[in-house]
Amino acid sequence: MQGNKTGIANLPLHGGSCPRWLFPRMKKLAGIMSELIIDDYGKDEFLKRISNPFFFQGFGSIIGFDFHSSGLSTTTCGALKEALNKNNLGIKVAGGKGKTSRKAPDEIEKFSADFSFSTKKIEKLIYSSKITAKVDNSLIQYNPSYQLYHHCFFFSENGKWAVVQQAMSDKTGYARRYHWLSDNICSFIEEPHKAICAHKKEETALNLTAKESFECRKISLDLVKDNPVHLKKYFSSNTLSSQKTLFDFSDKPLMQLNMSRVHEIENMNKTNFETLKKAYEFQPETYEELIAIKGVGPKIIRSLALISELIYGKNPSWKDPANCNMNGKSFNFKPVEKYSYAFGGKDKIPYEIDKSHYDETIGLLRNSIDNARLGDKEKLFAIKRLNYFLRC
C-alpha cells in the first residue's frame, strides 16, 4: 500500500521539556480521546485525523502542550504511543524521537504479532516506514537543511498506516512536521502530498517529488545504472570550471548548494562511492528503488540531480512545495491555538494549567466511556451534544 503525504506544519524550535506532572495526564487524556474517536468513527478515521496537520496540532494543544512549539509533535506522539500500545484499540505506534525513531522497523515487527500479520504485510509496513522517512529527508532539500529527528509510524489491525515525522534546522530556528496517510495514491516519489501547509515558506528548495522533476529523476536513475566510474568526467574540476554556476541556467533565484570546486571521482567520499557501486550492481528499475537503497541519501541524490540539470538539461523543480493552496484553491488555516484554552499550556500560555480541572475532565470522560460500555450512554451523548451548542 502506497502513501499519501497529507500536509506539513512549521513550528519554532523551543527548548525545555514536558513537566513530570503533566505527561502522565497527557497520556491519559490522549488515550481517552483516541478511544472516543475510534469507538465512534473507526480506526481508519483516527489515522486520517492523525495525518491531518491541523487536527494533530489541535489535539496536542488540547492535552496541554504549547500550540506553537516544536515539542508538541514529539510529546503528543509520545503520549499517543504509550496510550495506544497499552490499550487494546486496534492501533499500534512505532518509533519516536532521536534514537527511538530507528527502532521503528523492529517495533513494527514486534507489534504486528498482536494483529497476526503475514510476513509479507509486515515487510510492506516496514518499507513504508523507511521510504516515507527517506522521501522527506532526501527528496525535498532546503538551504539551510532540515534533518529528520523524529519518526512515528501509526498502523491499524486493518493494515492501514499514518506517519508523523519532524525535521529541524538549527540555523532557521524552525522545525517542519510531515504527515502521511496510506490512502489514495499510487506513488511515494511523485506528488505524494494532497496538501502541504506551512506558515514559513522557503525561497528555494530542491524538490524531486514534483512532476516537473520527472526527467531529472529518470536521468539520475540512468546515471546510477551506468558504471559509476563513468561519472568521473562530470565530477571533474575541468567540467565544473567550464560551467559557471547554477544561476547561469535560470532566471529565478536558486538555492546555493556550496559544493566543492574539485569533485574528482577518486577524491569522493569512499562511502558514497561504494554506495554508487552497490546501486550500479543492484541495477534499480525505478527511481523509488534507487532511493530505497541503504546509503543513498541527500548528498548522492542532490549530486545526481545537479548532473542531470548541468549536463543533460533535465531540470528538477526548485520550488518549495510548502504552500497554502490545494488544487489551485486557497487553503483555510484553522486557528488551532483555540484548543489551548481547554486546559492551558505547560508554559502558562494562554494560562497556567489547572491540574484539578484537568483531572476532573479525565475522570468524566473515562466514566462516560465505561458507563457507555455498560449500556448507560446518556453522559456520552451529553458530551456530544455540547459540540452542537459550541458551533451555534
VENTA-V647925 format. One record per pair of residues at least 4 apart in sequence whose C-alpha atoms are under 7 Angstrom apart, sorted by the first residue. I is the first residue (numbers start at 1). J is the second residue. If there is no record, write none. Layout:
BEGIN
I|J ; I|J
END
This chain:
BEGIN
1|182 ; 2|182 ; 2|185 ; 2|186 ; 2|187 ; 2|188 ; 3|180 ; 3|181 ; 3|182 ; 3|183 ; 3|185 ; 3|188 ; 3|192 ; 4|180 ; 4|181 ; 4|182 ; 4|183 ; 4|184 ; 4|185 ; 4|192 ; 4|193 ; 4|194 ; 5|179 ; 5|180 ; 5|181 ; 5|192 ; 5|193 ; 5|194 ; 6|51 ; 6|52 ; 6|179 ; 6|180 ; 6|181 ; 6|193 ; 6|194 ; 6|195 ; 6|196 ; 7|52 ; 7|53 ; 7|178 ; 7|179 ; 7|193 ; 7|195 ; 7|196 ; 7|197 ; 8|53 ; 8|176 ; 8|177 ; 8|178 ; 8|179 ; 8|196 ; 8|197 ; 8|198 ; 8|322 ; 9|53 ; 9|176 ; 9|177 ; 9|178 ; 9|197 ; 9|198 ; 10|174 ; 10|175 ; 10|176 ; 10|177 ; 10|198 ; 10|199 ; 10|200 ; 11|68 ; 11|69 ; 11|70 ; 11|174 ; 11|175 ; 11|176 ; 12|68 ; 12|69 ; 12|70 ; 12|173 ; 12|174 ; 12|175 ; 13|69 ; 13|70 ; 13|173 ; 13|174 ; 13|175 ; 14|69 ; 14|70 ; 14|71 ; 18|22 ; 18|23 ; 19|23 ; 22|26 ; 23|27 ; 24|28 ; 25|29 ; 26|30 ; 26|63 ; 26|79 ; 27|31 ; 27|79 ; 27|80 ; 27|82 ; 27|83 ; 28|32 ; 28|83 ; 29|33 ; 29|63 ; 29|362 ; 30|34 ; 30|63 ; 30|79 ; 30|80 ; 31|35 ; 31|80 ; 31|83 ; 31|84 ; 32|36 ; 32|365 ; 32|366 ; 33|37 ; 34|38 ; 35|39 ; 36|40 ; 37|41 ; 37|42 ; 37|46 ; 38|42 ; 38|43 ; 38|46 ; 41|45 ; 42|46 ; 43|47 ; 43|156 ; 44|48 ; 45|49 ; 46|50 ; 47|51 ; 47|161 ; 47|162 ; 48|52 ; 48|181 ; 49|55 ; 50|55 ; 50|56 ; 51|162 ; 51|163 ; 51|164 ; 51|179 ; 51|180 ; 51|181 ; 52|56 ; 52|179 ; 53|57 ; 53|179 ; 54|58 ; 54|334 ; 54|336 ; 55|59 ; 56|60 ; 57|61 ; 57|67 ; 57|336 ; 58|62 ; 58|336 ; 58|337 ; 58|339 ; 59|63 ; 60|64 ; 60|65 ; 60|72 ; 60|76 ; 61|65 ; 61|66 ; 61|67 ; 61|337 ; 61|339 ; 61|340 ; 62|339 ; 62|340 ; 62|342 ; 62|343 ; 64|340 ; 64|343 ; 64|344 ; 64|345 ; 64|346 ; 65|72 ; 65|345 ; 65|346 ; 66|72 ; 66|345 ; 66|346 ; 66|347 ; 66|349 ; 67|72 ; 67|337 ; 67|340 ; 70|175 ; 71|75 ; 72|76 ; 73|77 ; 74|78 ; 74|97 ; 75|79 ; 76|80 ; 77|81 ; 77|152 ; 78|82 ; 78|96 ; 79|83 ; 80|84 ; 81|85 ; 81|93 ; 82|86 ; 83|87 ; 84|89 ; 84|91 ; 84|92 ; 84|93 ; 85|92 ; 85|93 ; 90|156 ; 90|157 ; 91|154 ; 91|155 ; 91|156 ; 91|157 ; 92|111 ; 92|154 ; 92|155 ; 92|156 ; 93|152 ; 93|153 ; 93|154 ; 93|155 ; 94|104 ; 94|107 ; 94|108 ; 94|152 ; 94|153 ; 94|154 ; 95|100 ; 95|101 ; 95|102 ; 95|103 ; 95|104 ; 95|151 ; 95|152 ; 95|153 ; 96|100 ; 96|101 ; 96|150 ; 96|151 ; 96|152 ; 97|101 ; 97|149 ; 97|150 ; 97|151 ; 98|149 ; 98|150 ; 101|150 ; 101|151 ; 101|152 ; 103|107 ; 104|108 ; 105|109 ; 105|126 ; 106|110 ; 107|111 ; 108|112 ; 108|126 ; 109|113 ; 109|122 ; 112|116 ; 112|117 ; 112|122 ; 113|117 ; 115|157 ; 117|121 ; 117|122 ; 118|122 ; 119|123 ; 120|124 ; 121|125 ; 122|126 ; 123|127 ; 124|128 ; 125|129 ; 126|130 ; 127|131 ; 128|132 ; 129|133 ; 129|153 ; 130|134 ; 131|135 ; 131|292 ; 132|136 ; 133|137 ; 134|138 ; 135|139 ; 135|189 ; 136|140 ; 137|147 ; 137|148 ; 138|297 ; 138|298 ; 139|207 ; 139|208 ; 139|209 ; 140|205 ; 140|206 ; 140|207 ; 140|208 ; 141|145 ; 141|205 ; 141|206 ; 141|207 ; 142|146 ; 142|204 ; 142|205 ; 142|206 ; 143|255 ; 144|169 ; 144|171 ; 145|169 ; 146|167 ; 146|168 ; 146|169 ; 147|167 ; 147|168 ; 147|169 ; 148|166 ; 148|167 ; 148|168 ; 149|166 ; 149|167 ; 150|165 ; 150|166 ; 150|167 ; 151|164 ; 151|165 ; 151|166 ; 152|163 ; 152|164 ; 152|165 ; 153|162 ; 153|163 ; 153|164 ; 154|161 ; 154|162 ; 154|163 ; 155|159 ; 155|160 ; 155|161 ; 155|162 ; 156|160 ; 156|161 ; 160|182 ; 161|181 ; 161|182 ; 162|180 ; 162|181 ; 162|182 ; 163|179 ; 163|180 ; 163|181 ; 164|178 ; 164|179 ; 164|180 ; 165|177 ; 165|178 ; 165|179 ; 166|175 ; 166|176 ; 166|177 ; 166|178 ; 167|175 ; 167|176 ; 167|177 ; 168|174 ; 168|175 ; 168|176 ; 169|173 ; 169|174 ; 169|175 ; 185|192 ; 187|192 ; 188|192 ; 189|209 ; 189|288 ; 190|209 ; 190|210 ; 190|211 ; 191|209 ; 191|210 ; 191|211 ; 195|326 ; 196|321 ; 196|322 ; 196|323 ; 197|322 ; 197|323 ; 197|324 ; 198|322 ; 198|323 ; 198|324 ; 201|320 ; 201|322 ; 201|323 ; 202|320 ; 203|320 ; 204|254 ; 204|255 ; 204|318 ; 204|319 ; 204|320 ; 205|255 ; 205|318 ; 205|319 ; 205|320 ; 206|317 ; 206|318 ; 206|319 ; 207|316 ; 207|317 ; 207|318 ; 207|319 ; 207|320 ; 208|213 ; 208|316 ; 208|317 ; 209|213 ; 210|317 ; 212|316 ; 212|317 ; 213|217 ; 213|315 ; 213|316 ; 213|317 ; 214|218 ; 215|219 ; 215|314 ; 216|220 ; 216|305 ; 216|308 ; 216|309 ; 216|314 ; 216|315 ; 216|316 ; 217|221 ; 217|287 ; 218|222 ; 219|223 ; 219|308 ; 220|224 ; 220|304 ; 220|305 ; 220|308 ; 221|225 ; 221|287 ; 221|290 ; 222|226 ; 224|228 ; 224|276 ; 224|279 ; 224|280 ; 225|280 ; 225|283 ; 226|280 ; 227|280 ; 228|276 ; 228|277 ; 231|235 ; 232|236 ; 232|264 ; 232|265 ; 233|239 ; 234|239 ; 234|307 ; 235|263 ; 235|264 ; 235|265 ; 236|240 ; 236|262 ; 236|263 ; 236|264 ; 237|241 ; 237|261 ; 237|262 ; 237|263 ; 237|264 ; 238|242 ; 239|243 ; 240|244 ; 240|261 ; 244|248 ; 247|254 ; 254|318 ; 263|267 ; 263|268 ; 264|268 ; 268|273 ; 269|273 ; 270|274 ; 271|275 ; 272|276 ; 273|277 ; 274|278 ; 275|279 ; 275|295 ; 275|296 ; 276|280 ; 277|281 ; 278|282 ; 279|283 ; 279|284 ; 279|290 ; 284|289 ; 284|290 ; 285|289 ; 286|290 ; 287|291 ; 288|292 ; 289|293 ; 291|296 ; 296|300 ; 296|301 ; 297|301 ; 298|302 ; 299|303 ; 300|304 ; 301|305 ; 302|306 ; 303|307 ; 304|308 ; 305|309 ; 305|316 ; 306|310 ; 307|311 ; 308|312 ; 308|313 ; 308|314 ; 308|315 ; 309|313 ; 309|314 ; 309|315 ; 324|330 ; 324|331 ; 325|329 ; 325|330 ; 325|331 ; 326|330 ; 326|331 ; 340|344 ; 340|345 ; 340|350 ; 341|350 ; 343|353 ; 343|354 ; 343|358 ; 344|348 ; 344|349 ; 344|350 ; 344|351 ; 344|352 ; 344|353 ; 345|349 ; 345|350 ; 345|351 ; 345|352 ; 345|353 ; 346|352 ; 346|353 ; 348|352 ; 348|353 ; 354|358 ; 355|359 ; 356|360 ; 357|361 ; 358|362 ; 359|363 ; 360|364 ; 361|365 ; 362|366 ; 363|367 ; 364|368 ; 365|369 ; 366|370 ; 367|371 ; 368|372 ; 368|379 ; 368|380 ; 369|373 ; 369|380 ; 370|374 ; 371|375 ; 371|376 ; 371|377 ; 372|376 ; 372|377 ; 372|380 ; 377|381 ; 378|382 ; 379|383 ; 380|384 ; 381|385 ; 382|386 ; 385|389 ; 386|390 ; 387|391 ; 388|392
END
